[in-house]
Every structure is written in structure tokens, then in C-alpha cells.
Amino acid sequence: MNTAWRSSGLSAPAGVLILSAHPDDEVMFFSPIILSLLEAGTAVWGLCLSQGDADGLGHVRRKELQKAYGTLGVVNDRVASLNDARFRDGMSNEWQADEIVGAVKHHLEHLARQQAASIDIIITFDAKGVSGHPNHIALYRAAQLWLRSQSSSNRSSSSSPRILALQTLPLSTKFLSLFGSLWQHQTLRSLLPLYGHGGTNYLTALRAMRHHASQLVWFRYLYILLSGHMWGSVLCPVRVTDEG
């Protein structure tokens, strides 16, 4: 299966920022779309809001993140992870949406000052966060807040990036590997504007995941073997009217 990028007849974006919560998110959830974007000629940046330090391994996981992104094809100077007390990894750690928005805007301003990026699209999690992790869901709520603040202030969003959410597969097909991804694509392609998938690129994602050695416990092996999210990504615009 060849990698594809579909965008309702639009050309691929010039620059995309992948907004994730923890090192290994970029492989387990976003690798199909990252690989599709790169093959389409899009420049990809990564911003991970934590270093995944719930077990005190933040310094290790930060390096793993860089190596994994590198295997996917994103160079190190386009990948950043934050070591910020407001965004500590953990199921019980609540990330505030306004603080996330501030951190992302600050990062975009930094890239602009460095003339390093022209970000057209930000891609992050949807309301279910794929795995239901509260840190994932917090990113979606921050995306809603960003859009809501633009709407309430009547400011033009023409200069702001579009924000797209990775659609969580339903539980009934989530762990059917390639078949779950194909089901989602065939069922939702008339409704959702963007889709990336890969066959041989699955092997690239596996090689990238090997760099996250500190996280390769038994249930993650099962995930990367069975999850449809390792095979395909369907995205949809985040809307102000969506419920988080």
C-alpha cells in the first residue's frame, strides 16, 4: 500500500507542527500522518509538551524522542520537548488549557523569530485522546480554547494555523491493526478531509519505536502490533462547537 495524503483537493501544507504530550506519542499515534506529510513534501516540526518524566526518566526519554523522530525523517533541530513543571507526565496531573495555548504560541513565535518554520497546520489529539490519557485530552481542550478565543475577540484567523485532531478509532476496530485503519478510512472518508496511511511505512514506524526502549514493556508490544493507529491517521478540524 502506498502512502497517501488526501486533503479534499487541496495541496499538501507547507509546514505542520505535531503537538503531542509524551515521547512515543509521535510514533504510536502520529507516525502514519508524519510519514505521509514528509512524502508529500511538507516540512514537519514536533513539539512534545513533556519529557515523559513520570518515572524519573525524562532525560532518557527526551533523547529517545529525538532518535525516533529522526528515524521517521524529522531532523533534531525541528523537534522540541518541554521540561516545564506545569506539564508533568502523569494520569493525575491536570494540564491547564490556557497554559498549553501560551506554551504553543511561545514556541511558534520562537520558530518565527528564527525564521525556521512557516506552520500552516497544527495536528494534535481529539476529545478521546486515542488512549483516554488526560494529558492527551488536555491538548484537544487547549486547541478548542485557542479557537474560541479567536472567535470571541473577532480576530482574523487567516494568519493562524489550522488545528486538526487525530480521530480516535472506535474500540470495536481499534485493535484490528491494518483492518481497523482501513475500516475507518472507508467508513469516514466522505466526512473527514485528511488521511494518511502507509504499508511499508509501518516498518519505518516500528524502527522508530525501537528507540523508545525505556517504554517497551509487554503491553506496548501488543499495541504496536495490533493498533490501527500504527497504520493510518484520519484527521478532522477542531471546531469551537466541539465538546471536550
Secondary structure, 3 states (H helix, E strand, C coil): CCCEEEECCCCCCCEEEEEECCCCHHHHCCHHHHHHHHHCCCEEEEEECCCCCCCCCHHHHHHHHHHHHHHHCCCHHHEEECCCHHHCCCCCCCCCHHHHHHHHHHHHHHHHHCCCCCCCEEEEECCCHHHHCHHHHHHHHHHHHHHHHHHHCCCCCCCCCEEEEECCCCHHHHCCHHHHHHHHHHHHCCCCCEEEECCCHHHHHHHHHHCCHHHCCHHHHHHHHHCHHHCEEEEEECCCCCCC
